[in-house]
Amino acid sequence: MAEKKNTGTLYIRELGHQPYEPVWHAMQGYTETRDENSHDELWFLEHDAVFTQGQAGKAEHLLMPGDIPVVQVDRGGQVTYHGPGQLVGYVLIDLRRRGLGVRELVTAIEESIVEYLAGLDLKAHPRADAPGVYVESGAKIAQIGLRVSRGCSFHGLSLNLDMDLSVFKRINPCGHQGLEVTDLSQQRGEAPAMTIVSQKLGEILAKKLGYQTIEASKDNNLPTVAAEKQAS
């Protein structure tokens, strides 16, 4: 996609290791309560092991979840896995304010991941028939699933860095039977530290989306609205 004219600031929160559901509710709360003055934000984190089933998800694609919890969520797409060694990025953007469509946002995320991987001499590409990013062998290395509410996006991307890939055998990833899944460690022998990846990927994505500046949030905690939502 053509890069947007540079305007505004994208705020980045580094949330560390987090359980899934409090972060999901925080995204919902942030989106439900934001107004014309709310920041556009990118939240980077790593989750405890969890399968999330999107709105198009079918039970038949959950092969043997075992002791890993399954959470039915409000993003698009089907089942995926989040867990240790995977960088998750949640993209909380006022799309109307930025003049972005959903397809443009998905394309920007895919292109940003491809560009980041190219910087590590790893060739990758998106697929028109299945959102995400794939290496040359066809194995999937990054997942994308979004929701838009009130003209604002939430949920986002996950990039596999150094994971236990055997867990993906418990599902049909994103509803595709037999889809191979890979990570940076498998492709390159090692993966950079998660904070190094998030910093560079955040810079690339901010540029693709046309932000003039990026700024590290002074508060690397979930927004307070999330705590209020959890307590209610």
N, C-alpha and C positions, 0 to 999 in steps of 0.2 A: 504494500500500500504506500501511497505518497505520504511523506512525513508532513504533519500539520505545522502551521505557523506556531512558533514558540510563544506560548502564553501560559501564565499561571504557574503554580507550584504543586508538585506531587509530594506528599508527606509519606515517609516510610517508617513503619514500626517494625522493629526486630523483637518478636515475641518469644523467641526461644522454643522450648519444648512444652507443648500444651495438649491437654485432652481435647477431643474433638467438639463435643456438644457445647461447652461454654463459649468456644470461639464461634461456632455456628450461630448461637443465639446473639452473640455480640454483633455479628455481621447484620443479622436481621434487625436488631435494635438500632444500630447506627443508620441503616438505610431507612427505617420507618420514621426516624425522628430528624433526619437531616433537612436543612433548608438551604436557601440560596447562598448562605455564608459558610456552609460546612466545607471542610477540607476534602479534597480528593485524596485517598490514602491507598497505600499498598502495604499489606501486612505479610511479613515473611515469618515462617515458623516451621516446626517439625511436630508431627502428631504422634501420640500413642497409637498402637495398632488398632485399626478400625476399617471395616468395609462400609462404604456409603452407597446407598441405592438411590439413583436419581429418579426423576419423575417418570421416565420411560422404562425404568428398570423392571425386569421380569424375574420372578423367583427361580426360574429354571437356570438362570445364569449364576446363581449361588450354589456351587457344587458341593462344597463341604467346608463351611465357615468355621466349624469347630468351636474353639473357645474365644475366637475373635468376635467382638460385638458387631452387629449389623444395624446401621442407623438409616432409616428412611428420611431422605432430605428433599429440599425444594429446588435443587438445581436441575438443569437439563441433563440429559444423558442417562446412562445405565450404571451398572455397578463398577466401582473402582476400589482400590486399596490405598490407604495412607498408613505410614508407619515409620519407624526409625530409619534414618539414612535417606529420607526423601525431603526435598525442599518444597514447601507449599507456599504459594503466593496468592493472597486474596486481594482482588482488584475492586476497590470501592470508589467508583467514579460516577459523577453526575454526567451521564452521556448527553443529555439535552443541552446542558451548559457548554459542553465541548463540541457539540455538533457531530457526535459520533453515532453510528449505527452499531447494532450488535455484531453484524458480520465484520465490520471494520475493526471492532475490538478484538474479536477472535483472530482475525488475520494479523493484527499487530502483536498479539501474544505469541502466535506461532512463529512469526518472522523474528521476533526478539529472541526466542529460544534457539532457532536455527542460527542466528547471528552469533549468539553466545557460544554455541557448540563449535561453530566454524573457527572461532578464536582459539579453540583447543585442538584444532586440526581434526575435528570430527564432523564428517558430512552427514547432514540430516535434512529432512524435508517434511512438510505437511502432506496430508492426503485429502482430496476433495470429498471423498466418501466417508471419512471418519476423522473428526477433529482430533488434534494432537500432533505430536512430532515423532518421526520414525527415522531410524538409522538406515544405511544402505541395504542391510540384510532384510529389512521389513519389520524388525523388532521395534516395539514402541518404547520410547524413552521419556516421553512427557505426555501428560493428560490435561485436558481442558474441559471445564464444565462451569457454566454461568447461569445466573438468574438476573432478570431485570425487573425492578419494582419501582413504580413512580418515576420512571425514566433514569433510574440509577442501578448500576451493576453491583453484584456481590458474588461470592464464590470466586473461582479463578483457575489457577494452574497448579500442577505438581510436576516436579522434575526429579527423576530418579538418580540419586548420586551414588550411594553405597548401601544397598539394601539386601535383605534376605529375599531374593527373587522367587524362591520356592513358594512363598505365600500366594503369589499370583496364580498358581496352579489350582487354588481352591475356588477360583471363579473363572468365568469367561470374561476377561477384561473388557470393559466397555461394551459388553454384549457380543463379543466376537470369539467364537469357539476356536480354541487352539492358537490364539494370538500370542506370539512370543513377546516377552517384556524384557528389557535390558536396563542397564544403568551405566553411569559414567565409569565406575570402577571396572566393570566388565569390559567396557570398550577401550579404556585407556590404561588399565592396570592400577589406577588410583583415581581418587576424586578430590578436588580442592575442598578446603574447609567450607562449611555451609555459609558462613557469614561472608566469605570471599565471593562465593557464587551469587548470593543475594545482592551484594553491593553492585557487582557488574551487571547482573541481569536487570536490576532496578534502573540503572542508568540507561541501558539500552531501551527498555520499555518506555521510560519517561520520554526519551527522545522520539521514539516512534509515535507516541501519542501527542507530541507537540507541546510538552511542558517546557517552560523556560528554565525552571530550576527544580531541583529536588532537595528536600530537606529532611534530615533525620528527625523524627518526632522526639520531643523532649520527654514524652511519656511512653515508654515501651511496655505499657500494660494495656489490657483490654479497656475500651471506653467504659466510663462509669454507668452508662445506660445499660450495659450488659449485666452488671451486678444487680441493678434494680430489676431487670427482667427476670433474672434467676431467683430473686427473692420473692417475686410476686406469685 
